[in-house]
């Protein structure tokens, strides 16, 4: 199994962190409408990883990538849109464990 090589400026980032970052970048590009293949090629170049490493990262860390992006959405108070939820469902083949639905009611009921 290939090991992820730390590049300049990585400052000790672990293989696990690099894999999660690569998977998150793939998911971001896929949400933007890119095909899986195009996303892998782009992330391979931008993260200085082989296509095999990016594909492996996606396979192993795609759930973590979804969690990372979801946490970012919560922190930014920017929920997933209906179109994004639909795209995520397609990306994950309809097997999403949890994606918060967009809040349709701005009132807090109180």
ROVODO-345908 format. One record per residue (C-alpha): residue number from 1; residue in three letters; y, z, x. Coordinates in nm, 2 decimals. Each point is the difference from the previous one (the first is absolute). Example, Ala and Ser with C-alpha at 12.3 -4.5 7.8 and 13.67 -1.06 7.14 Angstrom:
BEGIN
num=1 | residu=Ala | y=-0.45 | z=0.78 | x=1.23
num=2 | residu=Ser | y=0.34 | z=-0.07 | x=0.14
***
This chain:
BEGIN
num=1 | residu=Unk | y=0.00 | z=0.00 | x=0.00
num=2 | residu=Unk | y=0.34 | z=-0.10 | x=0.13
num=3 | residu=Unk | y=0.25 | z=0.28 | x=0.07
num=4 | residu=Unk | y=0.36 | z=-0.04 | x=-0.09
num=5 | residu=Unk | y=0.21 | z=-0.02 | x=0.32
num=6 | residu=Unk | y=0.33 | z=0.18 | x=0.00
num=7 | residu=Unk | y=0.28 | z=-0.24 | x=0.06
num=8 | residu=Unk | y=0.34 | z=0.08 | x=0.16
num=9 | residu=Unk | y=0.20 | z=0.24 | x=-0.21
num=10 | residu=Unk | y=-0.30 | z=0.13 | x=-0.19
num=11 | residu=Unk | y=0.04 | z=0.35 | x=0.15
num=12 | residu=Unk | y=-0.35 | z=0.12 | x=-0.05
num=13 | residu=Unk | y=-0.05 | z=-0.13 | x=-0.35
num=14 | residu=Unk | y=-0.37 | z=0.06 | x=-0.09
num=15 | residu=Unk | y=-0.24 | z=-0.28 | x=-0.09
num=16 | residu=Unk | y=-0.01 | z=0.15 | x=-0.35
num=17 | residu=Unk | y=0.38 | z=-0.02 | x=-0.03
num=18 | residu=Unk | y=0.01 | z=-0.35 | x=0.12
num=19 | residu=Unk | y=-0.28 | z=-0.11 | x=-0.24
num=20 | residu=Unk | y=0.19 | z=0.16 | x=-0.29
num=21 | residu=Unk | y=0.32 | z=-0.16 | x=0.11
num=22 | residu=Unk | y=-0.17 | z=-0.34 | x=0.02
num=23 | residu=Unk | y=-0.16 | z=0.04 | x=-0.34
num=24 | residu=Unk | y=0.33 | z=0.11 | x=-0.15
num=25 | residu=Unk | y=0.17 | z=-0.30 | x=0.14
num=26 | residu=Unk | y=-0.27 | z=-0.23 | x=-0.15
num=27 | residu=Unk | y=0.04 | z=0.17 | x=-0.34
num=28 | residu=Unk | y=0.38 | z=-0.04 | x=0.01
num=29 | residu=Unk | y=-0.03 | z=-0.37 | x=0.08
num=30 | residu=Unk | y=-0.27 | z=-0.05 | x=-0.27
num=31 | residu=Unk | y=0.23 | z=0.17 | x=-0.25
num=32 | residu=Unk | y=0.27 | z=-0.25 | x=0.10
num=33 | residu=Unk | y=-0.23 | z=-0.28 | x=-0.11
num=34 | residu=Unk | y=-0.17 | z=-0.10 | x=0.33
num=35 | residu=Unk | y=-0.37 | z=-0.08 | x=0.00
num=36 | residu=Unk | y=-0.23 | z=0.24 | x=0.18
num=37 | residu=Unk | y=-0.05 | z=-0.25 | x=0.28
num=38 | residu=Unk | y=0.37 | z=-0.06 | x=0.06
num=39 | residu=Unk | y=0.07 | z=0.37 | x=-0.01
num=40 | residu=Unk | y=-0.27 | z=0.07 | x=0.26
num=41 | residu=Unk | y=0.14 | z=-0.28 | x=0.23
num=42 | residu=Unk | y=0.35 | z=0.13 | x=-0.03
num=43 | residu=Unk | y=-0.10 | z=0.37 | x=0.06
num=44 | residu=Unk | y=-0.21 | z=-0.10 | x=0.29
num=45 | residu=Unk | y=0.30 | z=-0.16 | x=0.17
num=46 | residu=Unk | y=0.25 | z=0.27 | x=-0.10
num=47 | residu=Unk | y=-0.22 | z=0.29 | x=0.10
num=48 | residu=Unk | y=-0.15 | z=-0.16 | x=0.31
num=49 | residu=Unk | y=-0.36 | z=0.03 | x=-0.14
num=50 | residu=Unk | y=-0.28 | z=-0.25 | x=-0.03
num=51 | residu=Unk | y=-0.08 | z=-0.14 | x=-0.34
num=52 | residu=Unk | y=-0.33 | z=0.19 | x=0.02
num=53 | residu=Unk | y=0.18 | z=0.33 | x=0.06
num=54 | residu=Unk | y=0.24 | z=-0.07 | x=-0.29
num=55 | residu=Unk | y=-0.29 | z=-0.09 | x=-0.24
num=56 | residu=Unk | y=-0.19 | z=0.31 | x=0.12
num=57 | residu=Unk | y=0.31 | z=0.21 | x=-0.06
num=58 | residu=Unk | y=0.03 | z=-0.14 | x=-0.35
num=59 | residu=Unk | y=-0.36 | z=0.07 | x=-0.09
num=60 | residu=Unk | y=0.01 | z=0.35 | x=0.13
num=61 | residu=Unk | y=0.35 | z=0.11 | x=-0.09
num=62 | residu=Unk | y=0.11 | z=-0.19 | x=-0.31
num=63 | residu=Unk | y=-0.01 | z=0.31 | x=-0.22
num=64 | residu=Unk | y=0.21 | z=0.19 | x=0.26
num=65 | residu=Unk | y=0.24 | z=-0.29 | x=0.00
num=66 | residu=Unk | y=0.04 | z=0.02 | x=-0.38
num=67 | residu=Unk | y=0.06 | z=0.37 | x=0.03
num=68 | residu=Unk | y=0.26 | z=-0.05 | x=0.26
num=69 | residu=Unk | y=0.19 | z=-0.25 | x=-0.21
num=70 | residu=Unk | y=-0.03 | z=0.21 | x=-0.31
num=71 | residu=Unk | y=0.13 | z=0.31 | x=0.18
num=72 | residu=Unk | y=0.29 | z=-0.20 | x=0.12
num=73 | residu=Unk | y=0.07 | z=-0.12 | x=-0.36
num=74 | residu=Unk | y=-0.01 | z=0.36 | x=-0.13
num=75 | residu=Unk | y=0.24 | z=0.12 | x=0.28
num=76 | residu=Unk | y=0.24 | z=-0.28 | x=-0.07
num=77 | residu=Unk | y=-0.03 | z=0.05 | x=-0.38
num=78 | residu=Unk | y=-0.10 | z=-0.36 | x=-0.03
num=79 | residu=Unk | y=-0.32 | z=-0.03 | x=-0.21
num=80 | residu=Unk | y=-0.23 | z=-0.30 | x=0.01
num=81 | residu=Unk | y=0.12 | z=-0.28 | x=-0.24
num=82 | residu=Unk | y=-0.24 | z=-0.15 | x=-0.25
num=83 | residu=Unk | y=-0.03 | z=-0.31 | x=0.21
num=84 | residu=Unk | y=-0.08 | z=0.20 | x=0.31
num=85 | residu=Unk | y=-0.27 | z=0.20 | x=-0.19
num=86 | residu=Unk | y=-0.15 | z=-0.33 | x=-0.11
num=87 | residu=Unk | y=0.01 | z=-0.14 | x=0.35
num=88 | residu=Unk | y=-0.16 | z=0.33 | x=0.14
num=89 | residu=Unk | y=-0.27 | z=-0.03 | x=-0.26
num=90 | residu=Unk | y=-0.07 | z=-0.35 | x=0.12
num=91 | residu=Unk | y=0.00 | z=0.10 | x=0.37
num=92 | residu=Unk | y=-0.23 | z=0.29 | x=-0.07
num=93 | residu=Unk | y=-0.22 | z=-0.20 | x=-0.24
num=94 | residu=Unk | y=0.08 | z=0.22 | x=-0.29
num=95 | residu=Unk | y=-0.13 | z=0.31 | x=0.18
num=96 | residu=Unk | y=0.31 | z=0.21 | x=0.03
num=97 | residu=Unk | y=-0.07 | z=0.37 | x=0.00
num=98 | residu=Unk | y=0.37 | z=0.09 | x=-0.07
num=99 | residu=Unk | y=0.32 | z=-0.18 | x=-0.03
num=100 | residu=Unk | y=0.27 | z=0.17 | x=-0.19
num=101 | residu=Unk | y=0.12 | z=-0.21 | x=-0.29
num=102 | residu=Unk | y=0.37 | z=-0.08 | x=-0.02
num=103 | residu=Unk | y=0.19 | z=0.26 | x=-0.19
num=104 | residu=Unk | y=0.12 | z=-0.16 | x=-0.32
num=105 | residu=Unk | y=0.19 | z=0.31 | x=-0.13
num=106 | residu=Unk | y=0.29 | z=0.12 | x=0.20
num=107 | residu=Unk | y=0.04 | z=0.32 | x=-0.22
num=108 | residu=Unk | y=-0.18 | z=0.31 | x=0.10
num=109 | residu=Unk | y=-0.07 | z=0.11 | x=-0.36
num=110 | residu=Unk | y=0.19 | z=0.32 | x=0.06
***
